[in-house]
Amino acid sequence: MKSSRSFYNRFYMLYPVADFFFKSKKKKLAAVINALPAGDILEIGIGNGSILPLYTRHKITGIDLSPKMLSVAKARRTSVFAAFMEMNGEALEFSDGSFDYVVISHVLSVTGDPEKMVRESHRVLKPGGRLLIQNHFTPGNYLRYIDQLFDLVTPLFCFRSKFLLHSLAALQLFRNVKQIGSGPGKYFKIIILEK
């Protein structure tokens, strides 16, 4: 995790490039979240907070490993119902059953132990709470070859290109509610799970 923290601390000023690329995906995720009843959201890997202006009625707790990313997110805060903390999503410092929703957007493929992050998300969710994951997942079509090729260099950028949905055993802790695919070959997905 230390390498991810230092990577994002060094490159936080370039993150608007990633925001441009993920803008439509973040809008789609925010629309899904805003359709849910108002509640307490934990967003793991809030980054620079670019999604914050898209949320309409939830209380947000955003965590990130990068203090520099968090400083940008705090400046972007659009609601008094937002709090920010430097924290590792694999070792959450919250009590069991603290949140109605946990959001993990484009973070599972950059964290050191995605299984642990999903288990921690399950722990801090209230009974009936929902985990919303947005990420790329390597499909079984031609894109898997591209992911395999990129996977040779992606460790330099602190992420996994080849990332298989069925490899996450911790997802079995949840009931699958819905999957929404987007992009070529449904490469990007929003997965909605219930505790």
NORZIRA-V559995 format. One record per pair of residues at least 12 apart in sequence whose C-alpha atoms are under 7 Angstrom apart, sorted by sequence separation. I is the first residue (numbers start at 0). GAP is how many residues later the second one is. D is the distance in whole Angstrom. If there is no record, write none. Layout:
i->[I:I]
gap->[GAP:GAP]
d->[D:D]
This chain:
i->[178:177:178:69:146:147:177:146:176:45:175:176:40:45:46:175:176:39:40:41:42:43:44:45:174:175:37:38:39:40:41:42:43:44:66:101:173:174:37:38:39:40:41:42:43:65:173:174:33:47:59:60:61:62:63:64:173:33:46:47:58:59:60:61:62:63:64:33:46:58:59:60:61:62:63:64:29:47:48:62:63:100:137:25:29:47:51:52:98:99:137:46:51:89:96:97:98:99:136:137:26:48:89:95:96:97:98:136:88:91:95:96:97:100:101:102:103:104:105:136:90:94:95:96:99:100:101:102:103:104:105:89:93:96:99:100:101:102:103:104:43:109:138:109:137:108:109:136:108:118:135:136:117:135:114:117:134:135:108:134:114:133:134:11:133:8:11:41:132:133:7:40:131:132:8:39:40:41:42:43:44:131:132:4:8:39:40:41:42:43:131:4:38:39:40:41:42:130:131:44:129:130:129:130:129:128:129:127:128:127:126:121:0:0:3]
gap->[12:13:13:14:14:14:14:15:15:16:16:16:17:17:17:17:17:18:18:18:18:18:18:18:18:18:19:19:19:19:19:19:19:19:19:19:19:19:20:20:20:20:20:20:20:20:20:20:21:21:21:21:21:21:21:21:21:22:22:22:22:22:22:22:22:22:22:23:23:23:23:23:23:23:23:23:24:24:24:24:24:24:24:25:25:25:25:25:25:25:25:26:26:26:26:26:26:26:26:26:27:27:27:27:27:27:27:27:28:28:28:28:28:28:28:28:28:28:28:28:29:29:29:29:29:29:29:29:29:29:29:30:30:30:30:30:30:30:30:30:45:48:48:49:49:50:50:50:51:51:51:51:52:52:53:53:53:53:54:54:55:55:55:56:56:57:57:57:57:57:58:58:58:58:59:59:59:59:59:59:59:59:59:60:60:60:60:60:60:60:60:61:61:61:61:61:61:61:61:62:62:62:63:63:64:65:65:66:66:67:68:73:110:111:154]
d->[5:6:6:7:5:6:5:5:5:5:6:5:7:6:6:5:7:6:6:6:6:6:6:6:6:6:6:5:5:5:5:5:5:5:6:6:6:5:5:6:6:6:6:6:6:7:5:6:6:5:6:6:6:6:7:5:5:6:5:6:5:5:5:5:5:5:5:7:6:6:6:6:6:6:6:6:6:5:4:6:7:7:6:6:6:4:7:6:6:6:5:7:7:5:6:5:5:6:5:5:7:6:4:5:5:6:6:5:6:7:4:5:6:6:6:6:6:6:6:6:7:6:7:4:5:5:5:5:5:5:5:6:7:7:7:6:6:6:6:6:6:6:6:4:6:6:6:6:5:6:5:6:6:4:6:7:6:6:7:6:6:6:7:7:4:6:6:7:6:6:6:6:7:5:6:5:6:6:6:6:7:6:7:5:7:5:5:5:5:5:5:5:6:6:6:6:6:6:6:6:7:5:5:6:4:6:6:6:5:5:6:7:7:6:6]
